Amino acid sequence: MRGALARFPFVILACLAGSFAGSNLLAESSGDWQITAKVDEAAKTKVFNVKLEARKTAHDGLFLPPDALLQLVCLKGQPLIHVMFAFQIGSKADSEILYRFDEKPMQPVEARILRGLKIFVIEKKTEVEQFLGGLATANALYIQISSLDKGGTSAEFRVAGAQRGIDVLTVCCKPSSEKM
């Protein structure tokens, strides 16, 4: 535990300073979260990944559905919530996505289902902020997707320890002009 705590400030410093002080890869965990940061040698850019695998996944028509993946990502200086399944979950036209933290009530979220119909992304700034606010103090996240065409899908994530990943996302996911 001490080693992980000692390395974490370097991830944030790396995002601020623009290099990883001679190391090409930093990795740590926080709860079940995996947090990595590295330099993409080809593009000469910093890349970080904050991810968590689902504890349980269910889908109509699949006896043993594969796990889902929750990621906190950055695109063009904006934080996004990325949830990926190994099977089709529906389309924007025929699906409703709901989530809740711990024992709070389910709430709908505006999300975009991407091509291939296996991934949804929460990208609206207010929706992302609300999601991250709940995620920061939660122990569990439950996602439910209802699709007329693809049926029902659900996933349970054990999200304790998310604050560390949120901190990395917050510091690292800023337009270059704001980091100085």
N, C-alpha and C positions, 0 to 999 in steps of 0.2 A: 504494500500500500504506500509506504513512504517513497519508494522509487517512482511510482506513478505521479504522486503529488509533486515530487521534485522536478519531473520532466515537464509537467503541464505548463508552467510559465514560459518555457521555451517555445511552445506552440503559439501562444499569443504574441510573444516577442518576435517570432519568425514572421508572423503576418504583418507586424508593424515595421520591422526592419527590412523585410524583403529578401532575407536569406535564412538558411537554417544553420548558421554558424559552423559550417564544415560538415554537417550531417545531412545526408540526402533523405532520410526518413526518420520521423518520430512517430511513435505509436503508444497509446495507452488505452486503458479501459476505465469506465466509470459505471458501476453497476454492470448491466449487461451491454452497455453501449461500447462500441469500438470507435476510437478517434484516431485518425492518422493524418499526418501532414508530410508532404514531400515536395521536392522541386521536380517539375517536369522538364527534363533536360532538353527535349526537342523544342518546346515552346518557351523555355526560360521563364516559366511562371510558377507561382506557388499553387499547390493543389491540396485541399483538405477534404476529409471524408468523415462524416459523423453518421454512424448507422447502427441499426438494431434489428435483429431478426424477431419475427413474431413467436410468441410462446405457443399459440394455438391458431389454426386457420381452418375454416369450414367453407364449403361451397356446395350448393345443390348439384347433385349429379356426380360428385367426386367422392369416393369412399375415403381415401387418404390424400387430401390435397396438400401440395407442397407448401412450405412456409412462405410468408410474405416478408418484405423488407421495408423498413421505415428509414428514410434518410433526411437529414437536414442539409440542404445544399444552397449554393450561391450561384446565381446567374446574372451577369451584368450588374454586379454590385447589390443585388437584391436577394434577401433570403427567401427560400421556397421550402415547402414540405413535399416530399416525394415518396409515394407509397407504391411499391411494385409487387405484383403477384405473378405466378408462373402460369396463370390461366386467364382467359378473358373474363372480365368483370362486368362489362356493359359499355354503353356509349352515353355521351352527354344527353342525347335526345331521350333516352329511355331509362335513365338511372337516377337514383337518389342516394347520396352519400351522407351518412350520419356518423358522429363520433361522440364519445363521452370519456371523461377522466374519472377514475375511481367510481364512486357511487352517484355522481352528478347525473342530471337528466341528459338524454341524447339530444344533440342539436345538429341541424343540417349545416352543411358547409358548401360554399361555392367552390367547386373544383373542376379542373379540366381533365377529361380522360383522353390520353394520348393515343396516337395511331397504334394499332396492334391490340388496343382495348385491354391492356394488362396493367397499365400504370395510370394513377391519377396524381395530379399536382395541385396543391393549394398555392396560389401565387398572388392573390389580391392582398395588398399590404395589411389592411385591417384584419382580414381573416388569418393571415400568418401571425400577426402580433397576438391575436386572441388565442390561437392555437399554442404558440410558444409560452404565453402566460400561464395557461392551464398545465402544459407539459412540465414546466419548471418545478412544480411542487407535487406532481402526481406520482402514484405508484403504478397505476395501470391505465392503459388506453385501450378502448374498445372501438372498433370500426365496423360499421354495418353498411353494406351496399345492396340495394334492391334494384334489379334490372328486369324489365319485362322480357327481354330476349335471353339474357344469360342466367337468370335466377338470382338467388340470394348468396351473398358472400359475407363472411365475417372474419375478423382477426383480433387477437388479443396480444398486446405487447406489455411486457414488464418494463416500465419506463423510469423506474427509480434511478437516480444519478444523472438525469437529463440536463441538469443545470450546467454541468461542465461543458457538454456539447453545445448548449445554447450560448455560453460565454465565448467559445471558439467561433461559432457562427457570427455572433454579434461583432466581434473584433475583426475577424478576417473578411467578412462580407460587407465591405464598404467600397464605394468607388475610389479609385486611386487618389483622387484629389482630396478625399476626406481623411485618408490615412496619415497624412503628413502633419 
